[in-house]
Amino acid sequence: MPSTAPADRPAVIELRQYTLRPGRRDELIELFDREFVETQEETGMVVLGQFRDLDDPDRFVWLRGFRDMTVRHRALTSFYGGPVWAEHGPRANVTMTDSDDVLLLRPLSDGSGLAVSPAERAPAGSPAPARFVAATVWSFPPGRHHGITLIRDGLLPALAETGPAPLAALTSETAPNTFPRLPVRTGENVAVVLTSYPGESAHRRHLAAVLAHPRVRDGILPALEREQTAAPRTLRLAPTGRSLVS
């Protein structure tokens, strides 16, 4: 029988952004952190992070991971076909107006994924940590790899030189969606860089330092601007009390 223990360094990661009905975010977070964390992990996935979007009071952002695409299919089939979702899913769904903004991702390179320990997760009802998480999404034309290479070989080292090293660097997983009941964004070619700070002021200082770095200012950023299809978007995130990523 295959193990259902959650992967602590998942090779497949979903970045999920939910648009909620006005004023319903805290309701969803309380339900999620109480009912949907351990019960998802019992099926073989790992709940990596849950966040309030600081730029939108009606947006909930979260991350979950899987050992591979086969495990993803098995785990999602088990959870969404199981008793916990049958009981609590309708209450979660009524808080949302959209749950289809989902990027399917994988580590950009060896060692750039998220390493977590679910055993260290805070119990339900714990206060939110005083932490700030940034998730910057860079978009490039499908099939073009130079932008991803610039992130990997240029931007990531510069980030580590000027401040805290990123928590993770991810890129698009191009394998077919193994659970079509839950849509994902297709045709994407992105890099997602996750960083964490004791507060937003520390993030601003780090951003200013990396932008002033001569190699970034004079080489990496101009090259990225030539490659990207849109300006990078940074999600400004506040972890919930049970988020492993914080």
C-alpha positions in Angstrom: 0.0 0.0 0.0 1.5 3.4 -0.9 2.4 5.7 2.0 0.0 8.6 2.7 2.6 10.6 4.7 2.9 14.1 3.3 6.1 14.9 1.4 8.3 17.3 3.4 10.0 18.6 0.3 7.3 18.5 -2.4 8.2 18.3 -6.1 4.7 19.6 -7.1 3.3 22.8 -5.6 0.0 24.6 -6.1 -0.1 28.4 -5.5 -3.8 29.0 -5.0 -5.5 32.5 -4.9 -9.1 32.6 -3.9 -11.4 35.6 -4.4 -13.9 35.7 -1.5 -17.2 37.3 -0.8 -16.8 40.6 1.1 -16.0 40.2 4.7 -15.8 36.3 4.6 -12.0 35.8 4.7 -11.6 35.3 8.5 -14.5 32.9 8.4 -12.8 30.8 5.7 -9.4 30.9 7.5 -10.9 29.7 10.8 -12.6 26.9 9.0 -9.6 26.0 6.9 -7.1 26.0 9.8 -9.4 23.9 11.9 -10.8 21.4 9.4 -8.6 21.3 6.3 -5.0 21.0 7.4 -4.4 17.6 8.9 -7.3 16.0 7.0 -5.6 17.0 3.7 -2.3 15.7 4.9 -3.7 12.4 5.8 -4.3 11.7 2.1 -0.6 12.3 1.2 -0.3 16.1 0.4 1.2 18.8 2.6 -0.4 22.1 3.4 2.5 24.5 3.1 1.2 28.0 3.8 -2.0 30.0 4.3 -2.0 33.8 4.0 -4.1 36.9 4.1 -3.4 39.1 1.0 -2.4 42.5 2.4 -3.6 44.3 -0.8 -7.0 42.7 -0.9 -9.1 42.0 2.2 -11.2 39.5 0.2 -8.4 37.3 -1.1 -7.0 34.2 0.5 -3.8 32.7 -0.8 -2.4 29.3 0.1 0.2 26.7 -1.0 0.0 22.9 -0.9 2.5 20.3 -2.1 2.7 16.8 -3.4 5.5 14.3 -3.9 4.6 14.0 -7.6 1.7 14.3 -10.1 0.6 10.7 -9.4 0.4 11.3 -5.7 -1.5 14.6 -6.4 -4.2 12.7 -8.3 -4.5 10.1 -5.6 -4.5 12.6 -2.7 -7.0 15.0 -4.3 -9.3 12.2 -5.3 -9.3 10.9 -1.7 -9.8 14.3 0.0 -12.5 15.8 -2.3 -14.3 12.5 -2.5 -14.1 12.0 1.3 -16.2 12.7 4.3 -14.4 15.9 5.5 -15.0 17.8 2.3 -18.6 16.5 2.1 -19.3 17.9 5.5 -17.3 21.2 5.5 -16.8 21.9 1.8 -20.2 23.6 1.2 -19.5 26.1 4.0 -16.1 26.8 2.5 -17.5 27.2 -1.0 -20.1 29.8 0.0 -17.3 32.2 1.1 -15.8 32.2 -2.4 -16.6 33.8 -5.7 -13.6 32.3 -7.6 -11.1 29.5 -6.7 -9.6 28.8 -10.2 -6.6 31.2 -10.0 -4.1 28.4 -9.5 -0.5 28.0 -10.7 0.9 24.5 -10.8 4.6 24.7 -10.0 7.8 22.7 -9.3 11.2 23.7 -7.8 13.2 25.8 -10.2 16.4 23.8 -9.5 17.6 21.2 -7.1 17.4 22.6 -3.5 15.1 25.5 -4.4 11.9 23.9 -3.2 10.1 24.4 0.1 11.4 22.3 3.0 8.9 22.1 5.8 8.0 20.0 8.8 4.3 19.5 9.5 5.1 18.3 13.0 6.2 21.8 13.9 2.9 23.4 12.8 1.2 25.5 15.5 -2.2 24.2 16.8 -5.5 25.4 15.7 -6.4 28.8 17.1 -2.8 30.0 17.4 -2.2 33.7 16.8 -0.8 34.8 13.5 3.0 35.3 13.5 4.5 38.8 13.1 6.0 37.9 9.7 5.8 39.2 6.2 6.0 36.9 3.1 6.5 38.1 -0.4 5.7 35.9 -3.4 6.9 37.6 -6.7 5.6 36.1 -9.9 7.6 36.7 -13.1 5.9 35.8 -16.4 7.7 34.8 -19.6 6.6 33.7 -23.1 5.7 29.9 -23.3 8.6 27.8 -24.4 11.3 30.5 -23.7 13.8 29.6 -20.9 16.1 32.5 -20.8 14.1 34.5 -18.3 13.9 31.5 -16.0 17.7 31.1 -16.3 18.2 34.8 -15.4 16.1 34.3 -12.3 18.1 31.2 -11.3 21.6 32.2 -12.1 21.3 36.0 -11.6 18.5 37.2 -9.4 18.6 34.5 -6.8 22.3 34.8 -6.0 21.9 38.6 -5.7 19.0 38.2 -3.3 21.1 36.0 -1.1 24.0 38.4 -1.2 21.9 41.4 -0.2 19.6 40.0 2.4 17.9 36.7 3.5 18.1 34.0 0.9 14.7 33.1 -0.7 12.6 30.5 1.0 12.0 28.9 -2.4 12.2 29.5 -6.2 9.6 27.7 -8.3 8.7 27.5 -12.0 5.8 26.2 -14.0 5.0 22.5 -13.9 4.0 21.6 -17.5 2.6 18.1 -16.9 -1.1 17.8 -17.6 -3.5 18.5 -14.7 -4.1 15.1 -13.1 -7.2 16.3 -11.3 -9.3 18.3 -13.8 -12.1 18.8 -11.3 -9.9 21.6 -10.0 -8.7 23.8 -12.9 -5.2 25.3 -13.1 -3.9 28.1 -15.3 -2.5 26.5 -18.5 0.1 27.7 -20.9 2.0 29.5 -18.1 5.8 30.0 -18.0 6.5 31.7 -14.7 9.1 31.9 -12.0 7.8 32.4 -8.4 10.3 33.6 -5.7 9.2 33.3 -2.1 10.9 35.4 0.6 10.2 36.0 4.3 11.0 38.8 6.7 10.3 39.9 10.3 8.2 42.8 8.8 7.4 44.7 5.6 10.0 47.3 6.3 12.7 44.6 6.2 11.3 43.5 2.8 11.5 47.1 1.5 15.1 47.5 2.6 16.1 44.2 1.0 14.3 45.2 -2.2 16.1 48.5 -2.3 19.5 46.8 -1.7 19.0 44.2 -4.5 17.7 46.9 -7.0 20.8 49.0 -6.2 23.2 46.0 -6.7 25.3 46.9 -9.8 24.9 43.4 -11.4 21.1 43.5 -10.9 20.7 47.2 -11.9 22.9 47.1 -15.0 22.5 43.6 -16.3 19.9 41.3 -14.7 16.9 43.6 -14.6 17.3 45.0 -18.1 17.6 41.5 -19.4 14.5 40.3 -17.5 12.5 43.3 -18.8 13.4 42.2 -22.4 12.2 38.7 -21.7 9.0 39.2 -19.5 5.5 39.4 -20.9 4.3 41.6 -18.0 5.8 43.4 -15.1 6.5 41.1 -12.1 3.7 40.9 -9.6 4.4 40.7 -5.9 1.9 39.2 -3.5 2.2 40.8 -0.1 1.2 38.1 2.4 0.6 37.8 6.1 0.7 34.1 7.3 -2.1 32.7 9.4 -1.4 31.1 12.7 -1.0 27.6 11.3 1.1 28.4 8.2 4.3 26.5 7.9 5.7 29.1 5.5 6.1 32.3 7.6 
